[in-house]
Amino acid sequence: MTRVTMRDFLRKAVDGLRVLRRDERGSFAVIAVLVCGMIIMLMYGTSQIMSVISKREELKNLVQTACARAIRPTRMQIYEDADRQAYAVKAFDSLAADRKIAIASRTITAGFLTTTVTATSTVPAIVAGFGAKTISASDTCKGVPPYPALADIILSSSFTRPDGTTLPMKNGTWGIYDAKDFGWDGGDGYGVEIQDWSKPATFGNLPAGSTNPYVVELDSDNGSHTSGNSSMWKLVELHKGTYEFSFWYYGRQDNVLTNRISVYLEGKLPISLPLLKLTVAEPKSSGWLKKSFQIDVDEYRIYKLIVKAEGIDDSYGGNFNDLQLKYVKRPNSTYND
């Protein structure tokens, strides 16, 4: 589209005045020039205004979409504010690139339940006399990520690598591993002892119906006289409602004091909150025992689930298999907070 400058417009007006001095019809010519100029300026000015409005709406839609996507990901298991912010920035930049919107600046802040997105863009001038325009848009989003479906498994552990491949048994049928080796977030002590019970002659039989051959013992023995109690923990995202935590438990020794396994659930975000402790201790089991308990959650939070050995430090501890955390009861029929 041809750009019309103010200098062009004034030159046409002056030419019209010269015609006025030479031609008795000059007044008509001047009026025609002025009217034409005004029409041209109005036409291009309107185009400029419409362009600004259109670009502002595009930017507003981008900001709102990115904000909503950042605060309500589909259960992305994003726990730390820094990670939430990085996710929000990535979502915004990806949307801006897809929609081919040139961004002059952006400011994105993301907290536990609130995200704010502010961005600016520049609309080039169609008519030079009007100049380029800077437009901006801002949005603040609040809310919790979507609820899980009823009976969803929130956490389970097959005690394999995060990519699904099996852990190599360093000692033939067992090995000591860091909790991160099998997808948990951390742990304390000398490591987690994982045993392969797929061959009953070695350790014994698995729980009836179990498809997971790996059994955990947290009073670990690494063969270097540094055995001792260990723990494993993982962050989990829990909404309002009721959850069931369960695992199969096997008391290894007659002395119940060496078989103790404790389970803790602590609120981490937005505030620390001790929630519960369950301790399991049984004499040497004649078979596997199913242990389960329900957890009532009254507010959406990020929690830290800890499983740890708390018996005598003697390399013999209780065993467990098929750990699971399931969402079993929603707060109401509409899932509202």
KETORPA-126505 format. One record per residue (C-alpha): residue in three letters; z, x, y. Coordinates in steps of 0.1 Angstrom, whole numbers, plus 5000, padded with zeros to 4 digits. Layout:
ALAZXY
...
! end
This chain:
MET500050005000
THR499050145034
ARG501950245057
VAL501950125093
THR503850325117
MET505250225151
ARG502850475168
ASP499850295152
PHE501149965165
LEU501750085201
ARG498350255202
LYS496649925193
ALA498649755221
VAL497650015247
ASP493949975236
GLY494349605242
LEU495549655277
ARG492549875285
VAL490349595273
LEU492149365296
ARG491149565327
ARG487449565317
ASP487049225302
GLU487848885316
ARG488648785281
GLY491049075279
SER494148855279
PHE492948695247
ALA492249035232
VAL495749165241
ILE497348855226
ALA495248895195
VAL496249255191
LEU499949175197
VAL499848885173
CYS498049085146
GLY500549365150
MET503449135148
ILE502048975116
ILE501449315101
MET504949435110
LEU506449105097
MET504449125065
TYR505549485057
GLY509049415069
THR509349125046
SER508049345017
GLN510749595026
ILE513549335026
MET512349184993
SER512149534977
VAL515749604988
ILE516949274974
SER515149324941
LYS516449684937
ARG519949574946
GLU519949304919
GLU518649564893
LEU521449804902
LYS524049524902
ASN522949414867
LEU522949774855
VAL526549834868
GLN527849504852
THR526149574819
ALA527449934817
CYS530949824827
ALA531149544801
ARG529749774774
ALA532250044782
ILE535349824781
ARG534449614751
PRO532749844726
THR532449694691
ARG535649844677
MET534550204685
GLN537950354678
ILE538050524712
TYR541750604719
GLU542050854748
ASP541250774784
ALA539051084787
ASP537050974757
ARG536750614770
GLN535450764803
ALA532950984785
TYR531750684766
ALA531350474798
VAL529350754815
LYS527050784785
ALA526550414784
PHE525650394821
ASP523350694820
SER521550564790
LEU520950224805
ALA519750374838
ALA517250594820
ASP516050294798
ARG515550084829
LYS514050364850
ILE516550314878
ALA516950624900
ILE520650674906
ALA521650864938
SER525350874928
ARG527850714904
THR531550704900
ILE533050574867
THR536750554859
ALA537950424825
GLY541550344815
PHE543150174785
LEU542049824794
THR540149864827
THR536850024837
THR535350054872
VAL531750144878
THR530250214913
ALA526750344918
THR524150394946
SER520450414947
THR517750464974
VAL514950224981
PRO511950414998
ALA510650275031
ILE507450065028
VAL507050075066
ALA507950405081
GLY509650255111
PHE512050075089
GLY513350375070
ALA514650415035
LYS517650205024
THR520650305004
ILE521950024982
SER525250014962
ALA526949804935
SER530349804919
ASP532049614891
THR535549624875
CYS535949504839
LYS539149424821
GLY539849314785
VAL540349414749
PRO537649504724
PRO536549234700
TYR539049124673
PRO538549214637
ALA537448944613
LEU540048794590
ALA540649014559
ASP538849314576
ILE540049654562
ILE541149834593
LEU542050154574
SER541550284539
SER541350634525
SER539350744496
PHE540551104502
THR537051234504
ARG535451424532
PRO534451214563
ASP530851224552
GLY531751074518
THR531351384497
THR534151484474
LEU536651754481
PRO536552054458
MET539652074437
LYS540752424445
ASN543052454415
GLY540752274390
THR542451934392
TRP544351954425
GLY544252124459
ILE546052154492
TYR544152014523
ASP544451964560
ALA544551594569
LYS541451634589
ASP539551744557
PHE539651374545
GLY539251204579
TRP542751164592
ASP543751284626
GLY546451534617
GLY549651614599
ASP552651844596
GLY553952084570
TYR552052284544
GLY549252044539
VAL548451744518
GLU548251784480
ILE545451584465
GLN545251544427
ASP542251434407
TRP543451174381
SER540051094368
LYS541051254335
PRO544151074322
ALA545151364299
THR545951574330
PHE548251354351
GLY548251004336
ASN546550674342
LEU545450544375
PRO546550194388
ALA544849914370
GLY541449844386
SER541550144409
THR538250304417
ASN539750594437
PRO540550884414
TYR542451084441
VAL546251064443
VAL548251214471
GLU551551394469
LEU553151504502
ASP555751744488
SER553052004485
ASP552952314463
ASN550352574474
GLY551452824448
SER552753084473
HIS556452974475
THR555752794507
SER555852444492
GLY557552164512
ASN557351824526
SER554251734546
SER552851434565
MET549551284575
TRP548851064604
LYS545950864619
LEU545450654651
VAL544550294645
GLU543550014669
LEU545549694663
HIS545049354679
LYS547549064680
GLY548148914646
THR549449014612
TYR548449314592
GLU549249414556
PHE549949784547
SER549849864510
PHE549450144485
TRP550150214449
TYR553350424444
TYR554350644415
GLY557750804413
ARG557251154398
GLN560851254390
ASP563951084377
ASN565851184409
VAL564950924435
LEU566051164463
THR562951384457
ASN560551094455
ARG560950954490
ILE557850864510
SER558250704545
VAL555750514565
TYR555950484603
LEU553950284628
GLU554450394664
GLY552850244695
LYS550950514714
LEU548850344741
PRO549450214767
ILE553050314761
SER555050474733
LEU556750214711
PRO558650274678
LEU557649974657
LEU558850014621
LYS559750244592
LEU559350174555
THR560850414529
VAL559850394493
ALA561950574467
GLU562050494430
PRO563050684399
LYS560350824377
SER557950534372
SER556950384339
GLY553750294357
TRP552250244391
LEU554050004415
LYS552249814442
LYS554049844476
SER553049634505
PHE554549494537
GLN553449294567
ILE553249404603
ASP553349154631
VAL551649284662
ASP552249104695
GLU549949304718
TYR546749504716
ARG547649874713
ILE546650204698
TYR549150294671
LYS549950604652
LEU550350544614
ILE552350824598
VAL552950874560
LYS555351154552
ALA557451294524
GLU561251284533
GLY562751364499
ILE564251694487
ASP561951994494
ASP561252104459
SER557452064454
TYR558051734435
GLY557451414454
GLY556351054451
ASN552650994446
PHE550450724461
ASN546850594457
ASP544650334473
LEU546250324508
GLN545050024528
LEU545649844561
LYS544149494563
TYR544049224590
VAL545448914573
LYS546448664600
ARG544948604634
PRO547248484663
ASN545348154668
SER542047994661
THR540248124692
TYR541448484691
ASN542548464727
ASP544948714741
! end
